[in-house]
Amino acid sequence: MRQVEPAEFKAWLEAGEAPRILDVREPWEYEVAHLPNSTLIPLGELPSRAAEELDPAEPLVVLCHHGVRSLQAAYFLEHQGFADVINLTGGIDRWSQAVDPATPRY
């Protein structure tokens, strides 16, 4: 499973090279803090929504709160034939610590 550290992912975003961002947290968590232009599909809804809302050929960076649910989602998507899935190490929590302290922590 490919992983990306928050600082490296920030560089991708700044260079305009970032893949689509998939957030697999719950809606209330997304409301507290999220990355711009991310797509919210809670982990529990991913099996029923992935085929309809995501392109298996499109690269994805998956994130959650600490990186555990996103890792599960990434493995699921790989097994569903998604070609390029990357987990954001440490999730939004590490992002707020390492990259953007203005991102709320919870």
VMD Tcl script that draws the C-alpha trace (Angstrom):
set ca {
  {0.00 0.00 0.00}
  {1.38 3.38 -0.96}
  {1.51 5.98 1.78}
  {2.13 9.72 1.63}
  {3.26 11.93 4.49}
  {1.32 15.16 5.00}
  {4.27 17.40 4.05}
  {4.78 15.55 0.78}
  {1.07 15.68 0.04}
  {1.05 19.43 0.71}
  {3.82 19.79 -1.90}
  {1.67 17.85 -4.39}
  {-1.26 20.17 -3.70}
  {0.86 23.28 -4.09}
  {2.30 21.98 -7.37}
  {-1.17 21.15 -8.69}
  {-0.23 17.46 -8.91}
  {-2.49 16.04 -6.22}
  {-4.83 13.18 -7.03}
  {-8.47 13.27 -6.06}
  {-8.95 13.37 -2.27}
  {-11.32 10.85 -0.70}
  {-12.31 11.47 2.92}
  {-13.81 8.38 4.60}
  {-14.76 9.95 7.94}
  {-18.27 10.57 9.19}
  {-20.13 13.74 8.11}
  {-19.80 15.35 11.55}
  {-16.01 14.86 11.42}
  {-15.86 16.35 7.94}
  {-17.75 19.41 9.21}
  {-15.13 19.93 11.95}
  {-12.18 19.83 9.55}
  {-11.55 18.79 5.97}
  {-9.22 19.41 3.07}
  {-10.53 21.63 0.28}
  {-11.97 19.83 -2.74}
  {-12.18 16.50 -0.93}
  {-14.98 14.03 -1.58}
  {-16.74 12.64 1.49}
  {-17.79 9.00 1.39}
  {-17.92 7.53 4.91}
  {-16.16 4.18 5.23}
  {-19.43 2.34 5.93}
  {-20.93 3.68 2.69}
  {-17.89 3.02 0.52}
  {-18.92 -0.46 -0.71}
  {-22.23 0.83 -2.04}
  {-21.01 4.18 -3.40}
  {-17.48 3.58 -4.73}
  {-18.51 2.17 -8.10}
  {-21.01 4.98 -8.70}
  {-18.94 7.95 -7.52}
  {-15.28 7.06 -8.10}
  {-13.28 6.26 -11.22}
  {-11.07 3.16 -10.74}
  {-8.51 4.61 -13.16}
  {-8.24 7.93 -11.30}
  {-5.52 8.25 -8.63}
  {-6.89 8.74 -5.11}
  {-5.45 9.93 -1.81}
  {-7.58 8.55 1.02}
  {-7.75 10.14 4.45}
  {-9.54 9.86 7.77}
  {-8.86 11.06 11.32}
  {-5.67 9.11 12.16}
  {-5.09 6.95 9.09}
  {-6.69 3.68 10.19}
  {-10.04 3.88 8.38}
  {-8.37 5.33 5.30}
  {-5.98 2.38 5.22}
  {-8.95 0.00 5.36}
  {-10.64 1.98 2.58}
  {-7.48 1.95 0.47}
  {-7.16 -1.83 0.76}
  {-10.84 -2.22 -0.12}
  {-10.49 0.01 -3.18}
  {-7.38 -1.84 -4.36}
  {-9.28 -5.13 -4.13}
  {-12.08 -3.55 -6.17}
  {-9.64 -2.81 -9.00}
  {-8.70 0.79 -8.25}
  {-5.30 1.25 -9.83}
  {-3.64 4.00 -7.77}
  {-4.72 4.41 -4.15}
  {-2.56 6.25 -1.61}
  {-3.16 6.52 2.14}
  {-2.47 9.85 3.88}
  {-0.30 8.78 6.82}
  {-1.70 9.99 10.15}
  {-4.84 11.41 8.58}
  {-6.23 14.89 9.14}
  {-4.83 14.88 12.68}
  {-1.23 14.61 11.50}
  {-2.00 17.09 8.71}
  {-3.06 19.65 11.33}
  {0.07 18.99 13.40}
  {2.66 18.83 10.63}
  {1.32 21.03 7.84}
  {-1.58 23.30 8.78}
  {-2.07 24.17 12.46}
  {-5.15 26.18 11.48}
  {-6.93 22.90 10.69}
  {-9.04 22.13 13.77}
  {-8.13 19.06 15.81}
  {-10.71 16.91 17.57}
}
mol new
graphics top color blue
foreach p $ca { graphics top sphere $p radius 0.5 }
foreach p [lrange $ca 0 end-1] q [lrange $ca 1 end] { graphics top cylinder $p $q radius 0.2 }
display resetview
